[in-house]
Amino acid sequence: MTGGRVAVVTDSTSDLDAALAAQSGIGVVPLFVNFGDERFRDGIDLSRAEFFKRMRQGSTLPTTSQPTAAMFEDVYRPLVESDRPIVSIHISSKLSGTINAARAAAEQFPGATIRLVDSMTVTGGCALLALHAAELAVGDGDADAIVAAIEGDKTRQHGYFTVPDLSHVTRTGRIGKAQAVLGGLLKIVPVLRFSNGEVEVEARVRTFARAQETIVESTLRELGDVAKARIIVMHAHAPEAGAALVEMLRAKLNAKPAILALAEGGPAISVHAGEGAVAIFSIAG
């Protein structure tokens, strides 16, 4: 299939700022955030401020659910009708069934070029992949070549995070293999990493400050050629903690990376990590 520039699509767990997504030409399909019987589309029906307010005041944790196949169809259809190949990059299949909904939607367009990519990560990690795909697409790149480049990125991607309060991750059950290790350690501050699409334990420390230092140190070990590295710091309604991590990285980096950004994590992730969580995602140079 030939046509215009390749279109890039992701889901709202990438936590791409709406303006940046629009500027980069990236379509974003929202997940759902559920407060009891109320259901909201992530980033559309519920502001970040209102979400965190509801989460703090609520007696039970909200939940998230994947988009419907029809929602993906609505995004894919005008792109297919414009004869544009699509590269669709999504949250790890080990954390969500979102990519399955995307696959079901893609099957409704049998004549189209729709390439699905399991990011094997989440939030800022997924954002870095989508942004790189969008950069490659600007040059009217071939969809398969873009996917090959993103698959290469995945071999060099890393994600480390820490949470000041383990109650969210233990109650929602999204910490995978880390569950058994952390279940009885609520007085320990964990440093967690994404490995092969799942959450595992990187380290256990005594203070949140030390945990923040550890995720910086762990990231620095993995960067390779710093000048080509892409880094994004994420925070869950904790801008000061996020900014502090950016400054810690800047102080220790021996060169200016290709990307060093700061962004806020949205509801689909904060539901599981909890308010105050911070993370560093990177693609090594």
C-alpha positions, 0 to 999 in steps of 0.5 A: 500500500502506498500513500501519504505519510505513515500515521502513528496511533497510541493509547492514553497510557502513553500519557502524551500531552494532548498538544504534543500529540496533536503537534506530532500527528499522533492519534490517541485512543483513550482507556476508561477510568471507572469510579464505581458506576461512573465511567470516564474516557481518560484525558477526555471526560476527566481532568487530571486535577479532578481525577486526583481529587476524586482518588484522594477523597474516594473510599475505594480505588478507581479502576481502569479498562481498555478501549473498545475495538470500535474506538480504535476503528473510529481512529483508524477509519479516516486514516485508512480512507486517506490511504495512509499506512498506520503504526499503532503502538500500545501498552504492554500486553502483559499489563493490559488487553488494549492491543487486543482491541486494536487488533480486532479493529485492524481486522475490520480493514483487511486491505489496509496496512496497519502494523501493531506494536506491543511496546512492552512498557507503559506511560513515558516508555510508550510515549518515547516509542510513539514520538520516535515513530512520528519523527520517522513518519515525517520523512514519509517512511515505510511502515515496516521500516518504522516498525523495525526501528521501534523494535530496535528501540525496544531492545534498548528501552528501560524503565525504573520507578518508585512509589512512596506508598505501596498500597495502590500497587499491591491492591491493584495487583499490577506489579506481577512478579514483584508481588511475592517479594513486596507483599510483606514489605510495606515499610520498605520503599521499592525501586521497580523496573519494567522487564520484558513487559512486566514489573520486577524489583530492582532494589529495596531501600529505606527512604523515598529519597534514596529510591529516587537516587537509585532510579537515577543511578539505574538509568545512567548505567543504561544510557549508552551514548548519552547524546543519542539517548532519549529520556522522559521523567514521569510523575503522578501529581508530584511535579516537584519530585519529577523536576528534582529527578530531571535536575539530578539527571542533568547534574550527572549526565556527561552530555546533553541527551537527544530528549530529556523531558518531564511529564505527568502520568495520567489516570490509567497509570496513577490508579495503579502506582498511586499519587506521588509515584515517579519514574524514569523511562529511557531509550539508550543511545 
